[in-house]
Amino acid sequence: MQGATDLVINQVRFDSRKVQQGDVFVAVKGLQSDGHQFISKAIESGAVAIVLEEQNALKTLPEGEGFGGAVIIKVQNSAAALGMMASNFYDNPSEKLKLVGITGTNGKTTTVTLLYRLFRELGYKVGLISTIENRIDEEVIPTNYTTPDALELNKLLALMAERKCTHVFMEVSSHALAQHRVAGIKYSGAMFSNITHDHLDFHKTFAEYLKAKKMFFDNLEENAFALVNKDDKNGLVMLQNCKGKHHTFALNSMADFKAKIIANTFEGLELEIDNQRVWFKLSGSFNAYNLLGIYAAAVLLGEEKSKVLEILSNIEPAAGRFDKVIGKNKVFAIIDYAHTPDALKNVLENIQKTRTGKEKVITVVGCGGNRDATKRPIMAKIACELSDKVILTSDNPRFEEPEAILEDMKKGVPQDAEDKTLVMTDRKEALAEAVKMAQPNDIILVAGKGHENYQEIKGIKYPFDDKKIMSELLES
């Protein structure tokens, strides 16, 4: 540390464009840019302290400028330091809440959303931090990321504490963990749903992806609970060296919390949990895991078992998660966020298990641009293997050309499935074509975008809502 040790700080910043007089600037290495390159700009804007991890960055300051009176603090990891500073700056809000984080490839949004609804029904003031939206009790706060940056996260938690929320349920993404966005946050509990092929564009290897998820459990304190899906082969890996109290849930192996599927239909699930048979409005074995994990988390938070099951049995699915639309001609459409190979396989296998055998399954699916390209042919292959007809189409192409993404997907189409596979770049035309193909009682799966009400093309988000469009098509 160089400079004065007693400073009054106005605000913590990691974006040099937002720095004002009296702020501290944390130079964080990002995916697109490196904050160390903007130290000079931050000092010019009035930063009174600079936190950095690369001492050499100071050599780029103009000769004779010195440090402009700013205190220089060198740390091992700027991103982790930002998290801890943000937490302290907002008076450690996570310590004032029962904060439970959920991580895993699939099931995070459903789990946190249903936990939020459950605990509101139990009479608590509750916060929600999710892919779809953030909520402070009834107030909706729009979100752009699964897990906010460290400053936004702590600011949001501080507001939740100020508004007297007692419980908060949040998705914790692997990106956020790798980027230390949750550093300094104290969790009352952590849940692991599963881990499958995803986000290798960011993590590069599955080992790094797994390592990011495990960081969440490695940093738990002794009084927190660690709840993992034991049926996932990496569930117990999360508990290795974890100081929190270990708990497991499972359908197919011995666990602390166990459930059995009695019935699985398009209308819902019947499960046996703790010797009680309960009907739920969610469908699919993947939702059996979600419901069991939710039940286990609620019990670990001290709630009465029978009351939890009673409320859960009446809760509706999260938006865009096995979301059902039935047309006048009895065509059954399912809108689902499935955007990974495992999620798509789970949804289609559930459809196959619950169909009577006479209906056709028509799948409309695409893959996002500027994301893990290796999963594209895999998803096309899964769609072909588990559907009677397949339409490959555009998802959120972002800054890639849709045709290039579809070429990647076509590589996964088996030779014997080429005749039943169409490629249509325009997503709305693809949905219309699926409806034209369908006969009464057929099932159309629209996968990939789920709750999203936009399509992102070349940096612009155009209005596009799969459920709304399918409802209109099926009505007409």
C-alpha positions as CSV (number, residue, x, y, z in Angstrom):
1,M,0.0,0.0,0.0
2,Q,1.3,3.4,-0.9
3,G,-0.2,6.7,0.4
4,A,-2.5,7.7,3.2
5,T,-4.2,5.0,5.2
6,D,-7.3,7.0,6.4
7,L,-9.6,7.9,3.6
8,V,-13.3,8.7,3.4
9,I,-14.6,6.8,0.3
10,N,-17.5,8.1,-1.7
11,Q,-18.2,4.9,-3.7
12,V,-16.5,1.8,-5.0
13,R,-16.1,1.5,-8.7
14,F,-14.7,-0.9,-11.2
15,D,-15.9,1.0,-14.3
16,S,-13.6,3.9,-14.9
17,R,-16.3,5.8,-16.8
18,K,-18.4,6.0,-13.6
19,V,-15.6,7.2,-11.3
20,Q,-16.2,10.5,-9.5
21,Q,-14.3,12.6,-6.9
22,G,-13.7,10.6,-3.8
23,D,-14.2,7.2,-5.3
24,V,-12.0,4.1,-5.1
25,F,-11.3,2.4,-8.4
26,V,-10.7,-1.3,-8.5
27,A,-8.8,-2.4,-11.6
28,V,-10.4,-5.7,-12.6
29,K,-9.3,-7.9,-15.5
30,G,-12.5,-8.5,-17.5
31,L,-13.4,-10.6,-20.6
32,Q,-13.5,-7.6,-22.9
33,S,-11.1,-5.2,-21.2
34,D,-8.6,-4.8,-18.4
35,G,-9.3,-2.2,-15.8
36,H,-5.5,-1.7,-15.3
37,Q,-5.5,0.2,-18.6
38,F,-7.8,2.8,-17.2
39,I,-6.1,3.7,-13.9
40,S,-4.9,7.1,-15.3
41,K,-8.4,7.9,-16.4
42,A,-9.8,7.0,-13.0
43,I,-7.3,9.2,-11.2
44,E,-8.1,12.1,-13.6
45,S,-11.8,11.6,-12.7
46,G,-11.0,12.0,-9.0
47,A,-10.3,8.5,-7.6
48,V,-8.6,8.8,-4.2
49,A,-7.6,5.2,-4.1
50,I,-6.6,2.5,-6.7
51,V,-6.8,-1.2,-6.0
52,L,-4.8,-3.3,-8.5
53,E,-3.1,-6.6,-8.9
54,E,-0.6,-5.7,-11.6
55,Q,2.0,-3.2,-10.2
56,N,3.4,-2.8,-13.7
57,A,0.2,-0.9,-14.7
58,L,1.5,2.1,-12.8
59,K,4.4,2.4,-15.3
60,T,1.9,3.4,-17.9
61,L,1.0,6.6,-16.1
62,P,2.4,9.8,-17.7
63,E,5.9,10.7,-16.5
64,G,5.8,13.2,-13.7
65,E,2.1,12.5,-12.9
66,G,2.9,10.4,-9.9
67,F,-0.3,8.9,-8.5
68,G,-2.2,12.2,-8.4
69,G,-2.4,11.9,-4.6
70,A,-4.3,8.5,-4.9
71,V,-3.6,5.7,-2.5
72,I,-2.3,2.6,-4.3
73,I,-3.3,-0.8,-2.9
74,K,-1.9,-4.0,-4.4
75,V,-3.9,-7.2,-4.0
76,Q,-3.6,-10.8,-5.2
77,N,-6.9,-10.8,-7.0
78,S,-8.7,-7.6,-7.8
79,A,-12.1,-9.3,-8.6
80,A,-12.1,-11.1,-5.2
81,A,-11.1,-7.8,-3.5
82,L,-13.9,-6.0,-5.2
83,G,-16.4,-8.5,-3.9
84,M,-15.2,-8.2,-0.3
85,M,-15.0,-4.4,-0.6
86,A,-18.5,-4.2,-2.0
87,S,-19.8,-6.4,0.9
88,N,-18.1,-4.2,3.5
89,F,-19.2,-0.9,1.7
90,Y,-22.8,-2.0,2.0
91,D,-22.4,-3.1,5.6
92,N,-22.3,-6.9,4.9
93,P,-26.0,-7.3,4.0
94,S,-25.8,-11.0,3.4
95,E,-25.1,-11.5,7.1
96,K,-28.5,-9.9,7.8
97,L,-30.4,-12.4,5.6
98,K,-31.0,-16.1,5.3
99,L,-29.4,-16.3,1.9
100,V,-29.5,-19.5,-0.1
101,G,-27.7,-19.9,-3.4
102,I,-28.4,-22.6,-6.0
103,T,-25.8,-23.6,-8.6
104,G,-25.9,-26.2,-11.3
105,T,-26.3,-26.5,-15.1
106,N,-30.1,-27.0,-15.1
107,G,-32.9,-26.3,-12.6
108,K,-31.5,-23.1,-11.0
109,T,-34.3,-20.8,-12.1
110,T,-37.1,-23.2,-11.3
111,T,-35.6,-23.9,-7.9
112,V,-35.1,-20.3,-6.8
113,T,-38.5,-19.1,-8.2
114,L,-40.4,-21.8,-6.4
115,L,-38.5,-21.3,-3.2
116,Y,-39.4,-17.6,-3.4
117,R,-43.1,-18.4,-4.0
118,L,-43.0,-21.0,-1.2
119,F,-41.6,-18.8,1.4
120,R,-43.9,-15.9,0.6
121,E,-46.8,-18.3,1.0
122,L,-45.2,-19.3,4.4
123,G,-45.6,-15.7,5.4
124,Y,-42.1,-14.3,5.0
125,K,-40.8,-11.2,3.2
126,V,-38.6,-12.7,0.5
127,G,-36.0,-11.6,-2.1
128,L,-35.3,-13.3,-5.4
129,I,-32.3,-13.1,-7.7
130,S,-32.7,-15.0,-10.9
131,T,-32.2,-15.2,-14.6
132,I,-35.8,-14.1,-15.3
133,E,-36.1,-11.2,-12.7
134,N,-35.0,-9.9,-9.4
135,R,-37.7,-9.3,-6.7
136,I,-37.8,-7.6,-3.4
137,D,-41.0,-9.2,-2.0
138,E,-43.6,-7.9,-4.6
139,E,-41.4,-5.4,-6.4
140,V,-40.0,-6.6,-9.7
141,I,-36.4,-5.4,-10.6
142,P,-35.3,-6.2,-14.2
143,T,-32.1,-8.2,-14.6
144,N,-29.5,-8.6,-17.3
145,Y,-27.4,-11.4,-15.7
146,T,-28.1,-14.6,-13.9
147,T,-25.9,-13.3,-11.0
148,P,-25.3,-9.5,-10.8
149,D,-21.8,-8.0,-10.4
150,A,-20.4,-7.7,-6.9
151,L,-21.5,-4.0,-6.5
152,E,-25.0,-4.5,-7.8
153,L,-25.4,-7.7,-5.8
154,N,-24.5,-6.2,-2.5
155,K,-26.5,-3.1,-3.2
156,L,-29.5,-5.3,-4.0
157,L,-29.0,-7.4,-0.8
158,A,-28.7,-4.2,1.2
159,L,-32.0,-3.0,-0.1
160,M,-33.6,-6.4,0.7
161,A,-32.3,-6.2,4.2
162,E,-33.5,-2.6,4.5
163,R,-37.0,-3.6,3.3
164,K,-37.1,-6.3,6.1
165,C,-36.7,-9.4,3.9
166,T,-35.8,-12.4,6.0
167,H,-35.0,-14.9,3.2
168,V,-33.3,-14.5,-0.2
169,F,-33.0,-17.2,-2.9
170,M,-30.5,-16.6,-5.7
171,E,-29.0,-18.3,-8.7
172,V,-25.2,-18.6,-8.6
173,S,-23.8,-19.1,-12.0
174,S,-20.4,-20.6,-12.8
175,H,-19.4,-17.4,-14.5
176,A,-20.1,-15.4,-11.3
177,L,-18.1,-17.9,-9.3
178,A,-15.1,-17.9,-11.7
179,Q,-15.2,-14.1,-11.7
180,H,-15.5,-13.8,-7.9
181,R,-18.7,-11.9,-8.1
182,V,-19.9,-13.5,-4.9
183,A,-16.7,-13.1,-3.0
184,G,-17.4,-11.8,0.5
185,I,-21.0,-13.0,0.5
186,K,-22.1,-15.1,3.5
187,Y,-24.6,-17.9,2.6
188,S,-26.9,-19.7,5.0
189,G,-27.1,-22.6,2.5
190,A,-25.9,-23.8,-0.9
191,M,-27.6,-26.3,-3.2
192,F,-26.2,-28.2,-6.2
193,S,-28.7,-29.5,-8.8
194,N,-26.5,-31.1,-11.4
195,I,-23.6,-30.4,-13.9
196,T,-23.6,-31.2,-17.6
197,H,-22.1,-30.0,-20.8
198,D,-22.4,-26.2,-21.0
199,H,-20.4,-22.9,-20.9
200,L,-17.2,-24.5,-22.3
201,D,-16.8,-21.3,-24.4
202,F,-16.0,-19.6,-21.1
203,H,-14.5,-22.3,-18.9
204,K,-12.6,-24.0,-21.8
205,T,-12.7,-27.4,-20.1
206,F,-15.2,-29.4,-18.1
207,A,-12.7,-29.6,-15.2
208,E,-12.6,-25.8,-15.0
209,Y,-16.4,-25.7,-15.1
210,L,-16.6,-28.2,-12.3
211,K,-13.9,-26.3,-10.3
212,A,-16.0,-23.1,-10.6
213,K,-19.1,-24.8,-9.2
214,K,-17.1,-26.4,-6.4
215,M,-15.7,-22.9,-5.3
216,F,-19.2,-22.1,-4.0
217,F,-19.1,-25.0,-1.6
218,D,-15.4,-24.6,-0.7
219,N,-16.2,-21.1,0.7
220,L,-19.2,-22.1,2.8
221,E,-18.9,-21.5,6.6
222,E,-19.5,-24.2,9.2
223,N,-23.0,-23.0,10.2
224,A,-24.3,-23.1,6.5
225,F,-25.9,-26.2,5.0
226,A,-24.5,-27.8,1.8
227,L,-27.3,-29.7,-0.1
228,V,-26.4,-31.7,-3.2
229,N,-28.1,-34.0,-5.7
230,K,-26.5,-37.4,-4.9
231,D,-27.7,-38.9,-8.1
232,D,-25.4,-36.6,-10.1
233,K,-22.0,-38.3,-10.1
234,N,-20.4,-34.9,-9.2
235,G,-22.7,-34.2,-6.3
236,L,-20.5,-35.7,-3.7
237,V,-17.5,-33.9,-5.2
238,M,-19.0,-30.6,-4.1
239,L,-18.9,-31.8,-0.5
240,Q,-15.2,-32.6,-0.5
241,N,-13.4,-30.2,1.8
242,C,-16.7,-28.3,2.3
243,K,-16.9,-27.0,5.9
244,G,-20.7,-26.6,5.8
245,K,-23.2,-29.2,7.1
246,H,-23.5,-31.9,4.5
247,H,-26.9,-33.1,3.2
248,T,-28.0,-35.0,0.1
249,F,-31.2,-35.6,-1.9
250,A,-31.9,-38.3,-4.5
251,L,-34.4,-40.3,-6.4
252,N,-32.2,-43.3,-7.2
253,S,-29.8,-43.7,-4.3
254,M,-29.7,-43.5,-0.6
255,A,-29.9,-39.9,0.6
256,D,-31.0,-37.7,3.5
257,F,-34.0,-36.6,1.5
258,K,-35.6,-39.2,-0.8
259,A,-38.5,-39.2,-3.3
260,K,-40.1,-41.7,-5.6
261,I,-42.1,-40.9,-8.8
262,I,-45.5,-42.4,-8.6
263,A,-47.0,-40.8,-11.7
264,N,-45.6,-38.4,-14.4
265,T,-48.0,-36.8,-16.8
266,F,-48.3,-33.6,-18.9
267,E,-50.6,-32.2,-16.2
268,G,-48.1,-32.9,-13.3
269,L,-46.2,-35.2,-11.0
270,E,-47.2,-37.5,-8.2
271,L,-44.3,-38.0,-5.8
272,E,-43.9,-39.9,-2.6
273,I,-41.8,-37.8,-0.2
274,D,-41.3,-38.8,3.5
275,N,-44.0,-41.4,3.1
276,Q,-46.5,-38.9,1.8
277,R,-48.0,-39.0,-1.7
278,V,-48.3,-35.5,-3.1
279,W,-49.5,-34.1,-6.5
280,F,-47.5,-31.3,-8.0
281,K,-48.3,-29.1,-11.0
282,L,-44.8,-29.5,-12.5
283,S,-44.0,-32.3,-15.0
284,G,-40.9,-34.4,-15.7
285,S,-38.4,-36.3,-13.7
286,F,-36.1,-33.3,-13.8
287,N,-38.7,-31.4,-11.9
288,A,-39.0,-34.2,-9.4
289,Y,-35.4,-33.4,-8.5
290,N,-36.2,-29.7,-8.4
291,L,-39.1,-30.2,-6.1
292,L,-37.2,-32.6,-3.8
293,G,-34.3,-30.1,-3.5
294,I,-36.8,-27.3,-2.7
295,Y,-38.4,-29.4,-0.1
296,A,-35.1,-30.3,1.5
297,A,-33.9,-26.7,1.5
298,A,-37.1,-25.5,3.2
299,V,-36.8,-28.2,5.9
300,L,-33.1,-27.3,6.5
301,L,-34.3,-23.7,7.0
302,G,-36.5,-24.9,9.8
303,E,-39.9,-25.1,8.0
304,E,-42.6,-27.7,8.9
305,K,-42.6,-30.6,6.4
306,S,-46.3,-31.1,5.9
307,K,-46.9,-27.3,5.4
308,V,-44.1,-27.1,2.8
309,L,-45.6,-30.0,0.8
310,E,-49.1,-28.5,1.0
311,I,-48.0,-25.2,-0.4
312,L,-45.6,-26.7,-3.1
313,S,-48.5,-28.9,-4.4
314,N,-50.3,-25.7,-5.5
315,I,-47.4,-23.7,-7.0
316,E,-47.3,-23.1,-10.7
317,P,-44.2,-23.8,-12.8
318,A,-41.7,-21.0,-13.4
319,A,-42.1,-19.0,-16.7
320,G,-40.7,-20.8,-19.7
321,R,-40.0,-24.0,-17.9
322,F,-42.2,-26.8,-19.4
323,D,-44.7,-24.0,-20.1
324,K,-47.8,-25.5,-21.8
325,V,-50.1,-24.1,-24.4
326,I,-53.1,-26.0,-25.8
327,G,-54.6,-25.0,-29.2
328,K,-58.2,-25.2,-30.4
329,N,-57.3,-28.2,-32.5
330,K,-55.9,-30.0,-29.4
331,V,-52.2,-29.5,-30.5
332,F,-50.1,-29.4,-27.3
333,A,-47.2,-27.0,-27.3
334,I,-44.4,-26.9,-24.7
335,I,-42.2,-23.9,-24.3
336,D,-39.0,-24.7,-22.5
337,Y,-35.7,-22.9,-21.8
338,A,-33.7,-26.1,-22.6
339,H,-30.6,-24.7,-24.1
340,T,-28.1,-27.4,-23.2
341,P,-27.8,-31.0,-24.4
342,D,-28.8,-32.5,-21.1
343,A,-31.8,-30.1,-20.6
344,L,-33.1,-30.9,-24.1
345,K,-32.7,-34.6,-23.6
346,N,-34.5,-34.4,-20.2
347,V,-37.5,-32.5,-21.7
348,L,-37.8,-34.8,-24.7
349,E,-37.4,-38.0,-22.7
350,N,-40.1,-36.7,-20.4
351,I,-42.4,-36.1,-23.4
352,Q,-41.6,-39.6,-24.7
353,K,-42.5,-41.2,-21.4
354,T,-45.8,-39.4,-21.0
355,R,-47.1,-39.6,-24.6
356,T,-49.6,-42.4,-25.4
357,G,-47.6,-43.4,-28.5
358,K,-49.8,-42.1,-31.3
359,E,-49.0,-38.4,-31.2
360,K,-46.1,-37.0,-33.2
361,V,-43.4,-35.0,-31.3
362,I,-42.2,-32.0,-33.4
363,T,-39.2,-30.2,-32.0
364,V,-38.2,-26.6,-32.9
365,V,-34.7,-25.9,-31.6
366,G,-31.8,-23.6,-32.1
367,C,-28.5,-22.6,-30.4
368,G,-27.3,-19.3,-29.2
369,G,-24.5,-17.4,-31.0
370,N,-21.2,-16.4,-29.3
371,R,-21.6,-19.4,-26.9
372,D,-20.2,-22.9,-26.6
373,A,-20.3,-24.1,-30.3
374,T,-19.4,-27.7,-29.4
375,K,-22.9,-28.4,-28.1
376,R,-24.6,-27.4,-31.3
377,P,-24.3,-30.8,-33.2
378,I,-25.0,-32.7,-30.0
379,M,-28.3,-30.8,-29.5
380,A,-29.4,-31.4,-33.1
381,K,-28.6,-35.1,-32.7
382,I,-30.6,-35.4,-29.5
383,A,-33.6,-33.6,-31.1
384,C,-33.5,-36.0,-34.1
385,E,-33.2,-39.1,-31.9
386,L,-36.2,-38.2,-29.6
387,S,-38.5,-36.5,-32.1
388,D,-40.7,-37.5,-35.1
389,K,-40.0,-34.2,-36.9
390,V,-37.3,-31.6,-36.2
391,I,-37.0,-27.9,-37.3
392,L,-33.6,-26.4,-36.7
393,T,-33.9,-22.6,-36.5
394,S,-32.3,-19.4,-35.1
395,D,-32.2,-18.8,-31.3
396,N,-30.3,-15.7,-30.2
397,P,-27.6,-15.4,-32.9
398,R,-26.1,-12.4,-31.2
399,F,-23.1,-11.4,-33.3
400,E,-22.8,-14.7,-35.3
401,E,-24.5,-15.4,-38.6
402,P,-27.6,-17.6,-38.0
403,E,-26.7,-19.7,-41.1
404,A,-23.3,-20.5,-39.6
405,I,-24.8,-21.7,-36.3
406,L,-27.3,-23.9,-38.2
407,E,-24.4,-25.4,-40.3
408,D,-22.8,-26.4,-37.0
409,M,-26.1,-28.0,-35.8
410,K,-26.6,-29.8,-39.1
411,K,-23.4,-31.7,-38.5
412,G,-25.2,-33.6,-35.7
413,V,-28.2,-34.7,-37.8
414,P,-27.9,-38.5,-38.3
415,Q,-28.1,-39.6,-41.9
416,D,-31.3,-41.6,-41.3
417,A,-32.9,-38.4,-39.8
418,E,-32.3,-36.1,-42.7
419,D,-35.7,-36.6,-44.3
420,K,-37.5,-35.6,-41.1
421,T,-35.4,-32.5,-40.4
422,L,-36.0,-29.0,-41.8
423,V,-33.7,-26.0,-41.5
424,M,-35.5,-22.6,-41.3
425,T,-33.5,-19.5,-40.3
426,D,-36.5,-17.4,-39.4
427,R,-37.7,-18.5,-36.0
428,K,-41.3,-17.3,-36.4
429,E,-41.6,-19.1,-39.8
430,A,-40.2,-22.2,-38.1
431,L,-42.9,-22.0,-35.4
432,A,-45.6,-21.5,-38.0
433,E,-44.3,-24.5,-40.0
434,A,-44.4,-26.7,-36.8
435,V,-48.1,-25.7,-36.3
436,K,-48.9,-26.5,-39.9
437,M,-47.3,-30.0,-39.5
438,A,-49.2,-30.8,-36.4
439,Q,-52.3,-32.9,-36.2
440,P,-54.7,-33.0,-33.2
441,N,-53.0,-34.3,-30.1
442,D,-49.5,-33.8,-31.5
443,I,-46.9,-32.3,-29.3
444,I,-44.7,-29.3,-30.3
445,L,-41.6,-28.6,-28.2
446,V,-40.2,-25.1,-28.7
447,A,-36.8,-25.2,-27.0
448,G,-34.0,-22.8,-26.1
449,K,-35.5,-19.4,-25.2
450,G,-38.2,-20.2,-22.6
451,H,-39.1,-17.1,-20.7
452,E,-37.2,-14.7,-23.0
453,N,-39.3,-12.1,-24.7
454,Y,-36.7,-11.0,-27.2
455,Q,-34.4,-12.2,-29.9
456,E,-30.8,-10.8,-29.8
457,I,-29.4,-10.0,-33.2
458,K,-26.2,-7.9,-33.8
459,G,-26.4,-6.3,-30.3
460,I,-30.1,-5.4,-30.6
461,K,-32.9,-7.2,-28.7
462,Y,-36.0,-7.5,-30.9
463,P,-39.4,-8.4,-29.3
464,F,-39.9,-12.1,-29.6
465,D,-41.9,-14.3,-27.2
466,D,-42.1,-18.0,-28.1
467,K,-45.2,-18.6,-25.8
468,K,-47.1,-15.6,-27.1
469,I,-46.4,-16.4,-30.8
470,M,-47.3,-20.1,-30.3
471,S,-50.5,-19.1,-28.5
472,E,-51.5,-16.9,-31.5
473,L,-50.6,-19.5,-34.1
474,L,-52.5,-22.3,-32.3
475,E,-55.5,-20.0,-31.9
476,S,-55.6,-19.3,-35.6
